[in-house]
Amino acid sequence: MTSLAEEIRERLGECTATERRAALALLANYPVLGLGTVAQFASAAGVSSPTILRFAARMGCGTYAALQTRLRTELEDQLKSPLAKAKDGAQAGGTGTGIGAVAEAARANIGETFRHLPAAELEAVVSLLSDERRTLYLLGGRFTDALARYMAAHLRILRSGVMHMAGQEGNWRDALLDVGRRDVLVVFDIRRYQADLGRMATAAAKRGATVVLITDSWLSPIASVATHVLPARISVPSPWDSSAALMVIAETLVAGVTARDPERSERRMSALEAYRDEEDPKRPSPTSGEAPPTG
């Protein structure tokens, strides 16, 4: 199911100027702003109460109460632990939870993710990541840091100035000393969003860095400071969320950077292969017709 946050982002072009202000205010404090009263929402967005009601109707909610019901449901989904999801599956009879069902759901997640991701947004992120005048910092959470590390490893081959921010939050703060206005922070953050990632993203944004958020369809709170937000579908019939669509987003961005400057990519990959040949003269050359070992 498409989250309300996704629908808002996709339909901003349909909104009037005042409805757009309401939409952006909600996205900047999602979903909390929409859980208050109409008057509180209107005051925070700098619009009238009738504008908030029209905005709710624009999003397919007949009443403001219906909008709040949808937001509360999404908030409950955001906060569910693996244990809670396992219990939900057991109460539902455990149907459709086999290996095949998980694989099919992950495949569908990838398709739905890219159906809702605007090509212009992906291109904009590729342009940022391709610019060697910008230092890239990549960071992820408990489970998603593996994706940040994977993406950084590829980008380091394609361009200079790529850093994977590993370890504890104290180490990330050290890196902040060098973060500036031309730099880019790519953050992976999915539900049960991590407060430490939010602090880092906020601090980087305050120093002028461009924040790229790769998140789930409910949107990490980091969206409020991110210039670009790439939401992915992660739900599968399992206690565990799926990272399949997140991985494909990362690989799509790496492929885009590779294609953006093919001469640079080929030059750097050729240099890397030459270093490997020096280390292991017996290794088959990429031009010898034999497949070189990978990894």
CYANA upper distance limits for C-alpha pairs under 8 A (distance plus 0.5 A):
  2 THR  CA      6 GLU  CA      6.87
  2 THR  CA      7 GLU  CA      7.33
  2 THR  CA    217 SER  CA      7.77
  3 SER  CA      7 GLU  CA      6.94
  3 SER  CA     74 GLU  CA      7.94
  3 SER  CA    217 SER  CA      6.35
  3 SER  CA    218 TRP  CA      6.50
  4 LEU  CA      8 ILE  CA      6.59
  4 LEU  CA     59 MET  CA      8.35
  4 LEU  CA     70 ARG  CA      8.21
  4 LEU  CA     71 LEU  CA      8.04
  4 LEU  CA    218 TRP  CA      8.25
  5 ALA  CA      9 ARG  CA      6.82
  5 ALA  CA     27 LEU  CA      7.24
  5 ALA  CA     30 TYR  CA      8.25
  5 ALA  CA    217 SER  CA      7.73
  5 ALA  CA    218 TRP  CA      6.83
  5 ALA  CA    219 LEU  CA      7.58
  6 GLU  CA     10 GLU  CA      6.68
  6 GLU  CA    116 HIS  CA      8.27
  6 GLU  CA    217 SER  CA      6.98
  6 GLU  CA    218 TRP  CA      8.17
  6 GLU  CA    231 PRO  CA      8.35
  7 GLU  CA     11 ARG  CA      6.52
  7 GLU  CA     59 MET  CA      7.89
  8 ILE  CA     12 LEU  CA      6.48
  8 ILE  CA     23 ALA  CA      7.10
  8 ILE  CA     59 MET  CA      7.61
 10 GLU  CA    116 HIS  CA      8.26
 11 ARG  CA     15 CYS  CA      7.48
 12 LEU  CA     20 ARG  CA      6.68
 12 LEU  CA     23 ALA  CA      7.91
 15 CYS  CA     19 GLU  CA      5.87
 15 CYS  CA     20 ARG  CA      5.91
 15 CYS  CA     55 PHE  CA      8.26
 15 CYS  CA     58 ARG  CA      8.13
 16 THR  CA     20 ARG  CA      6.47
 17 ALA  CA     21 ARG  CA      7.00
 18 THR  CA     22 ALA  CA      6.96
 18 THR  CA     47 VAL  CA      6.88
 18 THR  CA     51 THR  CA      7.25
 19 GLU  CA     23 ALA  CA      6.63
 19 GLU  CA     51 THR  CA      6.67
 19 GLU  CA     52 ILE  CA      7.64
 19 GLU  CA     54 ARG  CA      7.92
 19 GLU  CA     55 PHE  CA      5.96
 20 ARG  CA     24 LEU  CA      6.60
 21 ARG  CA     25 ALA  CA      6.58
 21 ARG  CA     45 ALA  CA      6.59
 21 ARG  CA     46 GLY  CA      8.09
 21 ARG  CA     47 VAL  CA      7.97
 22 ALA  CA     26 LEU  CA      6.76
 22 ALA  CA     41 PHE  CA      8.35
 22 ALA  CA     42 ALA  CA      7.84
 22 ALA  CA     45 ALA  CA      5.72
 22 ALA  CA     46 GLY  CA      8.33
 22 ALA  CA     47 VAL  CA      7.55
 22 ALA  CA     51 THR  CA      8.24
 22 ALA  CA     52 ILE  CA      7.15
 22 ALA  CA     55 PHE  CA      7.70
 23 ALA  CA     27 LEU  CA      6.74
 23 ALA  CA     55 PHE  CA      8.01
 24 LEU  CA     28 ALA  CA      6.56
 25 ALA  CA     29 ASN  CA      7.00
 25 ALA  CA     33 LEU  CA      8.29
 25 ALA  CA     44 ALA  CA      7.67
 25 ALA  CA     45 ALA  CA      5.86
 26 LEU  CA     30 TYR  CA      5.85
 26 LEU  CA     31 PRO  CA      7.19
 26 LEU  CA     32 VAL  CA      8.35
 26 LEU  CA     33 LEU  CA      6.23
 26 LEU  CA     34 GLY  CA      6.99
 26 LEU  CA     45 ALA  CA      8.42
 27 LEU  CA     31 PRO  CA      7.87
 27 LEU  CA    223 ALA  CA      7.93
 27 LEU  CA    224 SER  CA      7.30
 28 ALA  CA    221 PRO  CA      8.32
 28 ALA  CA    223 ALA  CA      7.17
 28 ALA  CA    224 SER  CA      4.68
 28 ALA  CA    225 VAL  CA      8.21
 29 ASN  CA     33 LEU  CA      6.17
 29 ASN  CA    221 PRO  CA      7.65
 29 ASN  CA    224 SER  CA      7.01
 30 TYR  CA     34 GLY  CA      7.85
 30 TYR  CA    219 LEU  CA      8.21
 30 TYR  CA    221 PRO  CA      7.42
 31 PRO  CA     35 LEU  CA      7.36
 31 PRO  CA     71 LEU  CA      6.60
 31 PRO  CA     75 LEU  CA      7.68
 32 VAL  CA     36 GLY  CA      7.74
 33 LEU  CA     40 GLN  CA      8.41
 33 LEU  CA     41 PHE  CA      6.49
 34 GLY  CA     41 PHE  CA      6.92
 34 GLY  CA     67 LEU  CA      8.17
 34 GLY  CA     68 GLN  CA      6.77
 34 GLY  CA     71 LEU  CA      7.69
 35 LEU  CA     68 GLN  CA      6.21
 35 LEU  CA     71 LEU  CA      7.73
 35 LEU  CA     72 ARG  CA      8.04
 36 GLY  CA     40 GLN  CA      6.57
 36 GLY  CA     41 PHE  CA      7.00
 37 THR  CA     41 PHE  CA      6.76
 38 VAL  CA     42 ALA  CA      6.54
 38 VAL  CA     49 SER  CA      6.47
 38 VAL  CA     52 ILE  CA      7.20
 38 VAL  CA     53 LEU  CA      8.31
 38 VAL  CA     64 TYR  CA      8.01
 39 ALA  CA     43 SER  CA      6.57
 39 ALA  CA     48 SER  CA      8.48
 39 ALA  CA     49 SER  CA      6.33
 40 GLN  CA     44 ALA  CA      6.70
 41 PHE  CA     45 ALA  CA      6.69
 41 PHE  CA     49 SER  CA      8.40
 41 PHE  CA     52 ILE  CA      7.83
 42 ALA  CA     46 GLY  CA      6.36
 42 ALA  CA     47 VAL  CA      5.57
 42 ALA  CA     48 SER  CA      5.97
 42 ALA  CA     49 SER  CA      5.81
 42 ALA  CA     51 THR  CA      8.16
 42 ALA  CA     52 ILE  CA      6.77
 43 SER  CA     47 VAL  CA      6.96
 43 SER  CA     48 SER  CA      8.03
 47 VAL  CA     51 THR  CA      6.94
 47 VAL  CA     52 ILE  CA      8.10
 48 SER  CA     52 ILE  CA      7.34
 49 SER  CA     53 LEU  CA      7.10
 50 PRO  CA     54 ARG  CA      6.70
 51 THR  CA     55 PHE  CA      6.53
 52 ILE  CA     56 ALA  CA      6.72
 52 ILE  CA     64 TYR  CA      8.48
 53 LEU  CA     57 ALA  CA      6.82
 53 LEU  CA     63 THR  CA      7.49
 53 LEU  CA     64 TYR  CA      6.62
 54 ARG  CA     58 ARG  CA      6.58
 55 PHE  CA     59 MET  CA      6.89
 56 ALA  CA     60 GLY  CA      7.17
 56 ALA  CA     61 CYS  CA      5.81
 56 ALA  CA     62 GLY  CA      7.53
 56 ALA  CA     63 THR  CA      7.16
 56 ALA  CA     64 TYR  CA      6.49
 56 ALA  CA     67 LEU  CA      6.71
 57 ALA  CA     61 CYS  CA      5.39
 57 ALA  CA     62 GLY  CA      5.84
 57 ALA  CA     63 THR  CA      7.29
 61 CYS  CA     66 ALA  CA      6.04
 61 CYS  CA     67 LEU  CA      6.00
 62 GLY  CA     66 ALA  CA      7.01
 62 GLY  CA     67 LEU  CA      8.45
 63 THR  CA     67 LEU  CA      7.11
 64 TYR  CA     68 GLN  CA      6.82
 65 ALA  CA     69 THR  CA      6.67
 66 ALA  CA     70 ARG  CA      6.83
 67 LEU  CA     71 LEU  CA      6.82
 68 GLN  CA     72 ARG  CA      6.57
 69 THR  CA     73 THR  CA      6.73
 70 ARG  CA     74 GLU  CA      6.79
 71 LEU  CA     75 LEU  CA      6.60
 72 ARG  CA     76 GLU  CA      6.71
 73 THR  CA     77 ASP  CA      6.88
 74 GLU  CA     78 GLN  CA      6.67
 74 GLU  CA    218 TRP  CA      7.48
 75 LEU  CA     79 LEU  CA      6.86
 76 GLU  CA     80 LYS  CA      6.85
 78 GLN  CA    191 ARG  CA      5.84
 78 GLN  CA    192 ARG  CA      6.78
 78 GLN  CA    218 TRP  CA      7.41
 79 LEU  CA    191 ARG  CA      7.29
 79 LEU  CA    192 ARG  CA      6.14
 80 LYS  CA     84 ALA  CA      6.24
 80 LYS  CA     85 LYS  CA      6.92
 80 LYS  CA    192 ARG  CA      7.99
 81 SER  CA     85 LYS  CA      6.83
 81 SER  CA    192 ARG  CA      8.08
 81 SER  CA    239 PRO  CA      8.41
 82 PRO  CA     86 ALA  CA      6.60
 82 PRO  CA    239 PRO  CA      5.01
 82 PRO  CA    240 TRP  CA      6.27
 83 LEU  CA     87 LYS  CA      6.79
 83 LEU  CA    239 PRO  CA      7.09
 84 ALA  CA     88 ASP  CA      6.72
 84 ALA  CA    239 PRO  CA      8.18
 85 LYS  CA     89 GLY  CA      6.74
 85 LYS  CA    238 SER  CA      7.82
 85 LYS  CA    239 PRO  CA      5.44
 85 LYS  CA    240 TRP  CA      8.46
 86 ALA  CA     90 ALA  CA      6.80
 86 ALA  CA    238 SER  CA      7.35
 86 ALA  CA    239 PRO  CA      5.30
 87 LYS  CA     91 GLN  CA      6.66
 88 ASP  CA     92 ALA  CA      6.73
 89 GLY  CA     93 GLY  CA      7.01
 89 GLY  CA     94 GLY  CA      5.63
 89 GLY  CA     95 THR  CA      8.25
 89 GLY  CA    237 PRO  CA      8.07
 89 GLY  CA    238 SER  CA      8.15
 89 GLY  CA    239 PRO  CA      8.47
 90 ALA  CA     94 GLY  CA      5.45
 96 GLY  CA    101 ALA  CA      6.16
 96 GLY  CA    237 PRO  CA      7.37
 97 THR  CA    101 ALA  CA      6.21
 97 THR  CA    102 VAL  CA      7.04
 97 THR  CA    237 PRO  CA      5.65
 97 THR  CA    238 SER  CA      6.92
 98 GLY  CA    102 VAL  CA      6.93
 99 ILE  CA    103 ALA  CA      6.74
100 GLY  CA    104 GLU  CA      6.59
101 ALA  CA    105 ALA  CA      6.58
101 ALA  CA    237 PRO  CA      7.46
102 VAL  CA    106 ALA  CA      6.65
102 VAL  CA    236 VAL  CA      6.18
102 VAL  CA    237 PRO  CA      6.26
102 VAL  CA    238 SER  CA      7.55
103 ALA  CA    107 ARG  CA      6.72
104 GLU  CA    108 ALA  CA      6.68
105 ALA  CA    109 ASN  CA      6.53
105 ALA  CA    235 SER  CA      8.17
105 ALA  CA    236 VAL  CA      5.95
105 ALA  CA    237 PRO  CA      7.90
106 ALA  CA    110 ILE  CA      6.95
106 ALA  CA    234 ILE  CA      8.03
106 ALA  CA    235 SER  CA      8.38
106 ALA  CA    236 VAL  CA      6.97
106 ALA  CA    242 SER  CA      7.11
106 ALA  CA    244 ALA  CA      6.71
106 ALA  CA    245 ALA  CA      7.82
107 ARG  CA    111 GLY  CA      7.11
107 ARG  CA    244 ALA  CA      8.41
108 ALA  CA    112 GLU  CA      6.61
109 ASN  CA    113 THR  CA      6.38
109 ASN  CA    232 ALA  CA      8.01
109 ASN  CA    233 ARG  CA      5.53
109 ASN  CA    234 ILE  CA      7.07
109 ASN  CA    235 SER  CA      8.13
109 ASN  CA    244 ALA  CA      8.30
109 ASN  CA    245 ALA  CA      6.70
110 ILE  CA    114 PHE  CA      6.90
110 ILE  CA    232 ALA  CA      8.17
110 ILE  CA    233 ARG  CA      7.53
110 ILE  CA    244 ALA  CA      7.44
110 ILE  CA    245 ALA  CA      5.15
110 ILE  CA    248 VAL  CA      7.86
111 GLY  CA    115 ARG  CA      6.64
112 GLU  CA    116 HIS  CA      6.88
112 GLU  CA    233 ARG  CA      7.53
113 THR  CA    117 LEU  CA      6.74
113 THR  CA    231 PRO  CA      7.62
113 THR  CA    232 ALA  CA      5.56
113 THR  CA    233 ARG  CA      6.13
113 THR  CA    245 ALA  CA      7.26
114 PHE  CA    118 PRO  CA      8.34
117 LEU  CA    121 GLU  CA      7.75
117 LEU  CA    122 LEU  CA      7.97
117 LEU  CA    230 LEU  CA      7.36
117 LEU  CA    231 PRO  CA      7.95
118 PRO  CA    122 LEU  CA      7.19
119 ALA  CA    123 GLU  CA      6.66
120 ALA  CA    124 ALA  CA      6.57
121 GLU  CA    125 VAL  CA      6.87
121 GLU  CA    228 HIS  CA      7.55
121 GLU  CA    230 LEU  CA      8.38
122 LEU  CA    126 VAL  CA      6.70
122 LEU  CA    230 LEU  CA      8.40
122 LEU  CA    253 LEU  CA      7.80
123 GLU  CA    127 SER  CA      6.64
123 GLU  CA    256 GLY  CA      8.29
124 ALA  CA    128 LEU  CA      6.96
125 VAL  CA    129 LEU  CA      6.71
125 VAL  CA    212 VAL  CA      7.96
125 VAL  CA    228 HIS  CA      7.66
125 VAL  CA    253 LEU  CA      8.04
126 VAL  CA    130 SER  CA      6.51
126 VAL  CA    253 LEU  CA      6.31
126 VAL  CA    254 VAL  CA      8.43
126 VAL  CA    256 GLY  CA      6.32
126 VAL  CA    257 VAL  CA      6.22
126 VAL  CA    260 ARG  CA      8.38
127 SER  CA    131 ASP  CA      6.96
127 SER  CA    257 VAL  CA      8.03
127 SER  CA    260 ARG  CA      8.28
128 LEU  CA    134 ARG  CA      8.13
128 LEU  CA    184 VAL  CA      7.97
129 LEU  CA    134 ARG  CA      8.25
129 LEU  CA    136 LEU  CA      7.58
129 LEU  CA    184 VAL  CA      8.18
129 LEU  CA    257 VAL  CA      7.18
130 SER  CA    159 ARG  CA      8.02
130 SER  CA    257 VAL  CA      5.83
130 SER  CA    260 ARG  CA      7.44
130 SER  CA    261 ASP  CA      8.24
132 GLU  CA    159 ARG  CA      7.12
132 GLU  CA    160 SER  CA      7.01
132 GLU  CA    161 GLY  CA      7.46
133 ARG  CA    182 ARG  CA      7.77
134 ARG  CA    161 GLY  CA      7.88
134 ARG  CA    182 ARG  CA      5.75
134 ARG  CA    183 ASP  CA      5.19
134 ARG  CA    184 VAL  CA      7.08
135 THR  CA    160 SER  CA      8.47
135 THR  CA    161 GLY  CA      5.33
135 THR  CA    162 VAL  CA      6.52
135 THR  CA    163 MET  CA      8.26
135 THR  CA    182 ARG  CA      7.86
135 THR  CA    183 ASP  CA      5.39
135 THR  CA    184 VAL  CA      6.79
136 LEU  CA    161 GLY  CA      6.66
136 LEU  CA    162 VAL  CA      5.25
136 LEU  CA    163 MET  CA      6.55
136 LEU  CA    183 ASP  CA      6.59
136 LEU  CA    184 VAL  CA      5.46
136 LEU  CA    185 LEU  CA      6.53
136 LEU  CA    186 VAL  CA      7.93
137 TYR  CA    162 VAL  CA      6.64
137 TYR  CA    163 MET  CA      5.33
137 TYR  CA    164 HIS  CA      6.33
137 TYR  CA    165 MET  CA      7.06
137 TYR  CA    183 ASP  CA      8.31
137 TYR  CA    184 VAL  CA      6.67
137 TYR  CA    185 LEU  CA      5.23
137 TYR  CA    186 VAL  CA      6.64
138 LEU  CA    148 ALA  CA      6.02
138 LEU  CA    149 ARG  CA      7.82
138 LEU  CA    152 ALA  CA      7.07
138 LEU  CA    162 VAL  CA      8.38
138 LEU  CA    163 MET  CA      6.78
138 LEU  CA    164 HIS  CA      5.34
138 LEU  CA    165 MET  CA      6.44
138 LEU  CA    185 LEU  CA      6.35
138 LEU  CA    186 VAL  CA      5.26
138 LEU  CA    187 VAL  CA      6.51
139 LEU  CA    145 ASP  CA      6.63
139 LEU  CA    148 ALA  CA      6.01
139 LEU  CA    149 ARG  CA      8.20
139 LEU  CA    164 HIS  CA      6.79
139 LEU  CA    165 MET  CA      5.91
139 LEU  CA    166 ALA  CA      7.76
139 LEU  CA    185 LEU  CA      8.04
139 LEU  CA    186 VAL  CA      6.76
139 LEU  CA    187 VAL  CA      5.43
139 LEU  CA    188 PHE  CA      6.90
139 LEU  CA    197 LEU  CA      8.39
140 GLY  CA    144 THR  CA      5.47
140 GLY  CA    145 ASP  CA      4.18
140 GLY  CA    146 ALA  CA      7.77
140 GLY  CA    147 LEU  CA      7.69
140 GLY  CA    148 ALA  CA      6.06
140 GLY  CA    187 VAL  CA      6.12
140 GLY  CA    188 PHE  CA      5.09
140 GLY  CA    189 ASP  CA      6.77
140 GLY  CA    197 LEU  CA      7.95
141 GLY  CA    145 ASP  CA      5.48
141 GLY  CA    188 PHE  CA      7.11
141 GLY  CA    189 ASP  CA      6.55
141 GLY  CA    194 GLN  CA      7.31
141 GLY  CA    197 LEU  CA      7.58
144 THR  CA    148 ALA  CA      7.18
144 THR  CA    188 PHE  CA      6.49
144 THR  CA    189 ASP  CA      7.45
144 THR  CA    190 ILE  CA      8.38
144 THR  CA    243 SER  CA      8.24
145 ASP  CA    149 ARG  CA      6.61
145 ASP  CA    188 PHE  CA      7.62
146 ALA  CA    150 TYR  CA      6.55
147 LEU  CA    151 MET  CA      6.55
147 LEU  CA    188 PHE  CA      8.23
147 LEU  CA    246 LEU  CA      8.38
147 LEU  CA    247 MET  CA      7.07
147 LEU  CA    250 ALA  CA      8.01
148 ALA  CA    152 ALA  CA      6.57
148 ALA  CA    164 HIS  CA      7.41
148 ALA  CA    186 VAL  CA      8.45
148 ALA  CA    187 VAL  CA      8.03
148 ALA  CA    188 PHE  CA      7.38
149 ARG  CA    153 ALA  CA      6.63
149 ARG  CA    164 HIS  CA      6.41
150 TYR  CA    154 HIS  CA      7.15
151 MET  CA    155 LEU  CA      6.73
151 MET  CA    250 ALA  CA      6.63
151 MET  CA    251 GLU  CA      7.82
151 MET  CA    254 VAL  CA      7.61
152 ALA  CA    156 ARG  CA      6.48
152 ALA  CA    162 VAL  CA      7.00
152 ALA  CA    163 MET  CA      7.27
152 ALA  CA    164 HIS  CA      6.40
153 ALA  CA    157 ILE  CA      7.41
154 HIS  CA    158 LEU  CA      7.25
154 HIS  CA    254 VAL  CA      7.39
155 LEU  CA    159 ARG  CA      6.60
155 LEU  CA    162 VAL  CA      7.29
155 LEU  CA    254 VAL  CA      7.06
155 LEU  CA    257 VAL  CA      8.42
156 ARG  CA    160 SER  CA      6.52
156 ARG  CA    161 GLY  CA      7.87
156 ARG  CA    162 VAL  CA      6.08
157 ILE  CA    265 SER  CA      8.26
157 ILE  CA    268 ARG  CA      6.97
157 ILE  CA    269 MET  CA      7.04
157 ILE  CA    272 LEU  CA      8.28
158 LEU  CA    257 VAL  CA      8.02
158 LEU  CA    258 THR  CA      7.05
158 LEU  CA    264 ARG  CA      7.71
158 LEU  CA    265 SER  CA      5.62
158 LEU  CA    268 ARG  CA      6.79
158 LEU  CA    269 MET  CA      7.73
159 ARG  CA    264 ARG  CA      8.27
159 ARG  CA    265 SER  CA      8.03
159 ARG  CA    268 ARG  CA      8.14
165 MET  CA    171 ASN  CA      8.14
165 MET  CA    172 TRP  CA      6.63
165 MET  CA    175 ALA  CA      8.37
166 ALA  CA    171 ASN  CA      7.94
166 ALA  CA    172 TRP  CA      8.00
167 GLY  CA    171 ASN  CA      6.86
167 GLY  CA    172 TRP  CA      8.24
168 GLN  CA    172 TRP  CA      7.38
169 GLU  CA    173 ARG  CA      6.95
169 GLU  CA    196 ASP  CA      7.22
170 GLY  CA    174 ASP  CA      7.16
171 ASN  CA    175 ALA  CA      7.28
172 TRP  CA    176 LEU  CA      7.10
172 TRP  CA    200 MET  CA      7.80
173 ARG  CA    177 LEU  CA      7.75
173 ARG  CA    200 MET  CA      7.93
175 ALA  CA    179 VAL  CA      7.28
176 LEU  CA    203 ALA  CA      8.25
176 LEU  CA    204 ALA  CA      7.23
179 VAL  CA    183 ASP  CA      6.74
179 VAL  CA    204 ALA  CA      7.21
179 VAL  CA    207 ARG  CA      7.28
179 VAL  CA    209 ALA  CA      7.25
180 GLY  CA    204 ALA  CA      8.42
180 GLY  CA    207 ARG  CA      6.27
180 GLY  CA    208 GLY  CA      6.32
180 GLY  CA    209 ALA  CA      6.16
181 ARG  CA    207 ARG  CA      6.94
181 ARG  CA    208 GLY  CA      4.64
181 ARG  CA    209 ALA  CA      5.24
181 ARG  CA    210 THR  CA      7.90
182 ARG  CA    208 GLY  CA      7.91
182 ARG  CA    209 ALA  CA      6.65
182 ARG  CA    210 THR  CA      7.97
183 ASP  CA    208 GLY  CA      8.36
183 ASP  CA    209 ALA  CA      5.48
183 ASP  CA    210 THR  CA      6.80
184 VAL  CA    209 ALA  CA      5.98
184 VAL  CA    210 THR  CA      5.25
184 VAL  CA    211 VAL  CA      6.36
184 VAL  CA    212 VAL  CA      7.72
185 LEU  CA    201 ALA  CA      7.88
185 LEU  CA    204 ALA  CA      7.85
185 LEU  CA    209 ALA  CA      7.28
185 LEU  CA    210 THR  CA      6.72
185 LEU  CA    211 VAL  CA      5.36
185 LEU  CA    212 VAL  CA      6.57
186 VAL  CA    211 VAL  CA      6.53
186 VAL  CA    212 VAL  CA      5.19
186 VAL  CA    213 LEU  CA      6.48
186 VAL  CA    214 ILE  CA      7.94
187 VAL  CA    197 LEU  CA      8.13
187 VAL  CA    201 ALA  CA      8.08
187 VAL  CA    211 VAL  CA      7.92
187 VAL  CA    212 VAL  CA      6.74
187 VAL  CA    213 LEU  CA      5.53
187 VAL  CA    214 ILE  CA      6.59
188 PHE  CA    213 LEU  CA      6.64
188 PHE  CA    214 ILE  CA      5.34
188 PHE  CA    215 THR  CA      6.38
189 ASP  CA    193 TYR  CA      6.50
189 ASP  CA    194 GLN  CA      7.58
189 ASP  CA    197 LEU  CA      7.91
189 ASP  CA    213 LEU  CA      7.86
189 ASP  CA    214 ILE  CA      7.00
189 ASP  CA    215 THR  CA      5.63
189 ASP  CA    216 ASP  CA      8.12
189 ASP  CA    220 SER  CA      6.74
190 ILE  CA    215 THR  CA      5.57
190 ILE  CA    216 ASP  CA      5.86
190 ILE  CA    219 LEU  CA      8.09
190 ILE  CA    220 SER  CA      6.80
191 ARG  CA    216 ASP  CA      7.49
191 ARG  CA    218 TRP  CA      8.37
191 ARG  CA    220 SER  CA      7.50
193 TYR  CA    220 SER  CA      6.62
193 TYR  CA    221 PRO  CA      8.12
194 GLN  CA    198 GLY  CA      7.08
195 ALA  CA    199 ARG  CA      6.74
196 ASP  CA    200 MET  CA      6.79
197 LEU  CA    201 ALA  CA      6.63
197 LEU  CA    222 ILE  CA      8.49
198 GLY  CA    202 THR  CA      6.54
198 GLY  CA    221 PRO  CA      7.54
198 GLY  CA    222 ILE  CA      6.02
199 ARG  CA    203 ALA  CA      6.60
200 MET  CA    204 ALA  CA      6.63
201 ALA  CA    205 ALA  CA      6.60
201 ALA  CA    211 VAL  CA      7.31
201 ALA  CA    222 ILE  CA      7.16
201 ALA  CA    225 VAL  CA      7.77
202 THR  CA    206 LYS  CA      6.68
202 THR  CA    222 ILE  CA      7.91
202 THR  CA    225 VAL  CA      6.80
203 ALA  CA    207 ARG  CA      6.95
204 ALA  CA    208 GLY  CA      7.08
204 ALA  CA    209 ALA  CA      5.95
204 ALA  CA    210 THR  CA      8.35
204 ALA  CA    211 VAL  CA      8.09
205 ALA  CA    209 ALA  CA      5.45
205 ALA  CA    210 THR  CA      6.86
205 ALA  CA    211 VAL  CA      7.02
205 ALA  CA    225 VAL  CA      6.95
205 ALA  CA    226 ALA  CA      8.25
210 THR  CA    226 ALA  CA      7.54
210 THR  CA    227 THR  CA      6.69
211 VAL  CA    225 VAL  CA      7.46
211 VAL  CA    226 ALA  CA      5.12
211 VAL  CA    227 THR  CA      6.12
211 VAL  CA    228 HIS  CA      7.26
212 VAL  CA    226 ALA  CA      6.19
212 VAL  CA    227 THR  CA      6.67
212 VAL  CA    228 HIS  CA      5.38
212 VAL  CA    229 VAL  CA      6.52
212 VAL  CA    230 LEU  CA      8.30
213 LEU  CA    222 ILE  CA      7.55
213 LEU  CA    223 ALA  CA      7.18
213 LEU  CA    226 ALA  CA      6.64
213 LEU  CA    228 HIS  CA      6.73
213 LEU  CA    229 VAL  CA      5.29
213 LEU  CA    230 LEU  CA      6.61
214 ILE  CA    229 VAL  CA      6.59
214 ILE  CA    230 LEU  CA      5.30
214 ILE  CA    231 PRO  CA      6.38
214 ILE  CA    232 ALA  CA      7.94
214 ILE  CA    246 LEU  CA      7.75
215 THR  CA    219 LEU  CA      6.38
215 THR  CA    220 SER  CA      6.64
215 THR  CA    229 VAL  CA      7.87
215 THR  CA    230 LEU  CA      6.75
215 THR  CA    231 PRO  CA      5.30
215 THR  CA    232 ALA  CA      6.58
215 THR  CA    246 LEU  CA      8.23
216 ASP  CA    220 SER  CA      7.66
216 ASP  CA    231 PRO  CA      5.27
216 ASP  CA    232 ALA  CA      5.19
216 ASP  CA    233 ARG  CA      6.33
216 ASP  CA    234 ILE  CA      6.90
217 SER  CA    231 PRO  CA      5.56
217 SER  CA    232 ALA  CA      6.13
217 SER  CA    233 ARG  CA      6.33
217 SER  CA    234 ILE  CA      8.35
218 TRP  CA    231 PRO  CA      8.38
219 LEU  CA    223 ALA  CA      6.93
219 LEU  CA    231 PRO  CA      7.26
222 ILE  CA    226 ALA  CA      6.73
223 ALA  CA    227 THR  CA      8.38
223 ALA  CA    229 VAL  CA      6.94
232 ALA  CA    245 ALA  CA      6.34
232 ALA  CA    246 LEU  CA      6.50
233 ARG  CA    245 ALA  CA      6.94
234 ILE  CA    241 ASP  CA      5.85
234 ILE  CA    242 SER  CA      5.27
234 ILE  CA    243 SER  CA      6.75
234 ILE  CA    244 ALA  CA      8.06
234 ILE  CA    245 ALA  CA      7.44
234 ILE  CA    246 LEU  CA      8.44
235 SER  CA    241 ASP  CA      5.88
235 SER  CA    242 SER  CA      6.74
236 VAL  CA    240 TRP  CA      7.98
236 VAL  CA    241 ASP  CA      6.75
236 VAL  CA    242 SER  CA      6.91
243 SER  CA    247 MET  CA      6.59
244 ALA  CA    248 VAL  CA      6.90
245 ALA  CA    249 ILE  CA      6.74
246 LEU  CA    250 ALA  CA      6.86
247 MET  CA    251 GLU  CA      6.70
248 VAL  CA    252 THR  CA      6.39
249 ILE  CA    253 LEU  CA      6.76
250 ALA  CA    254 VAL  CA      6.79
251 GLU  CA    255 ALA  CA      6.56
252 THR  CA    256 GLY  CA      6.61
253 LEU  CA    257 VAL  CA      6.74
254 VAL  CA    258 THR  CA      6.71
255 ALA  CA    259 ALA  CA      6.73
256 GLY  CA    260 ARG  CA      6.48
257 VAL  CA    261 ASP  CA      7.46
258 THR  CA    262 PRO  CA      6.44
258 THR  CA    265 SER  CA      6.20
259 ALA  CA    265 SER  CA      8.33
261 ASP  CA    265 SER  CA      6.78
262 PRO  CA    266 GLU  CA      6.49
263 GLU  CA    267 ARG  CA      6.53
264 ARG  CA    268 ARG  CA      6.65
265 SER  CA    269 MET  CA      6.57
266 GLU  CA    270 SER  CA      6.39
267 ARG  CA    271 ALA  CA      6.72
268 ARG  CA    272 LEU  CA      6.72
269 MET  CA    273 GLU  CA      6.73
270 SER  CA    274 ALA  CA      6.72
271 ALA  CA    275 TYR  CA      6.87
272 LEU  CA    276 ARG  CA      6.87
273 GLU  CA    277 ASP  CA      6.67
274 ALA  CA    278 GLU  CA      6.80
275 TYR  CA    279 GLU  CA      6.87
276 ARG  CA    280 ASP  CA      6.60
277 ASP  CA    281 PRO  CA      5.57
277 ASP  CA    282 LYS  CA      8.13
277 ASP  CA    283 ARG  CA      6.88
277 ASP  CA    285 SER  CA      7.99
283 ARG  CA    292 PRO  CA      7.57
284 PRO  CA    288 SER  CA      7.01
284 PRO  CA    290 GLU  CA      6.60
284 PRO  CA    291 ALA  CA      7.63
284 PRO  CA    292 PRO  CA      6.07
285 SER  CA    289 GLY  CA      8.27
285 SER  CA    290 GLU  CA      7.69
285 SER  CA    292 PRO  CA      7.19
286 PRO  CA    290 GLU  CA      7.37
286 PRO  CA    291 ALA  CA      7.20
286 PRO  CA    292 PRO  CA      6.62
